[in-house]
Amino acid sequence: MAGGSPRCATLSRMENVTVRGLALPALLTSLLGRGRWRHPGEATLAEVVPWFESPLSFLPGAVAMERESRSMDMFADDPSYDFFREARGSARATPVELPWLDVEQAVLIAVNRIPGDDVALALDYRTDPADPRVVGSDFWTDPRLCSWRTVSPAFSAFAVDLGLLAPDEARR
């Protein structure tokens, strides 16, 4: 085939995947492309995100991440949903900081498995556009109000913590 193999073309496209205008981390696109982005098991997840009490579903690709992330727009645009602590940074006079989530700088990567639980893990690009931190919603510490908390300072560290990397990748 002229111009390279189909596999190279697929990998090249995977490296530039965006959701809501934000480039997914190269490691996440690699994990997605190799079928390694998956739930690590409840015990592992409980070690990494100990405050979570609701089961999560890891979103299988960019299309699902885009679809699920649209829910943040509703929460950010309607003041009656302020207990979710989701806001648009562009609409604020001061930067949106944790425990709030700036929906313009976030992509959901895992969501509630049980309908109505409204919990999630998100990439938070406010720290690093190439390797964003991972944050999780917390409705358990204060059930009256959601707080977004840091799960991992970088997606790459999160992937290592979950055991999603092959042994040679984790040593790099």
Secondary structure in CASP SS format (residue, H / E / C, confidence):
PFRMAT SS
TARGET T0000
AUTHOR 0000-0000-0000
METHOD secondary structure of the structure
MODEL  1
M C 1.00
A C 1.00
G C 1.00
G C 1.00
S C 1.00
P H 1.00
R H 1.00
C H 1.00
A H 1.00
T H 1.00
L H 1.00
S H 1.00
R H 1.00
M H 1.00
E C 1.00
N C 1.00
V C 1.00
T E 1.00
V E 1.00
R C 1.00
G C 1.00
L E 1.00
A E 1.00
L C 1.00
P C 1.00
A H 1.00
L H 1.00
L H 1.00
T H 1.00
S H 1.00
L H 1.00
L H 1.00
G H 1.00
R C 1.00
G C 1.00
R C 1.00
W C 1.00
R C 1.00
H C 1.00
P C 1.00
G C 1.00
E H 1.00
A H 1.00
T H 1.00
L H 1.00
A H 1.00
E H 1.00
V H 1.00
V C 1.00
P C 1.00
W C 1.00
F C 1.00
E C 1.00
S C 1.00
P C 1.00
L E 1.00
S E 1.00
F E 1.00
L C 1.00
P C 1.00
G C 1.00
A H 1.00
V H 1.00
A H 1.00
M H 1.00
E H 1.00
R H 1.00
E H 1.00
S H 1.00
R C 1.00
S H 1.00
M H 1.00
D H 1.00
M H 1.00
F H 1.00
A H 1.00
D H 1.00
D C 1.00
P H 1.00
S H 1.00
Y H 1.00
D H 1.00
F H 1.00
F H 1.00
R C 1.00
E E 1.00
A E 1.00
R C 1.00
G H 1.00
S H 1.00
A H 1.00
R C 1.00
A C 1.00
T C 1.00
P C 1.00
V C 1.00
E C 1.00
L C 1.00
P C 1.00
W C 1.00
L E 1.00
D E 1.00
V H 1.00
E H 1.00
Q H 1.00
A E 1.00
V E 1.00
L E 1.00
I E 1.00
A E 1.00
V E 1.00
N E 1.00
R C 1.00
I C 1.00
P C 1.00
G C 1.00
D C 1.00
D C 1.00
V C 1.00
A E 1.00
L E 1.00
A E 1.00
L E 1.00
D E 1.00
Y C 1.00
R C 1.00
T C 1.00
D C 1.00
P C 1.00
A C 1.00
D C 1.00
P C 1.00
R E 1.00
V E 1.00
V E 1.00
G E 1.00
S E 1.00
D E 1.00
F C 1.00
W C 1.00
T C 1.00
D C 1.00
P C 1.00
R C 1.00
L C 1.00
C C 1.00
S E 1.00
W E 1.00
R E 1.00
T E 1.00
V E 1.00
S E 1.00
P C 1.00
A C 1.00
F H 1.00
S H 1.00
A H 1.00
F H 1.00
A H 1.00
V H 1.00
D H 1.00
L H 1.00
G C 1.00
L C 1.00
L C 1.00
A C 1.00
P H 1.00
D H 1.00
E H 1.00
A H 1.00
R C 1.00
R C 1.00
END
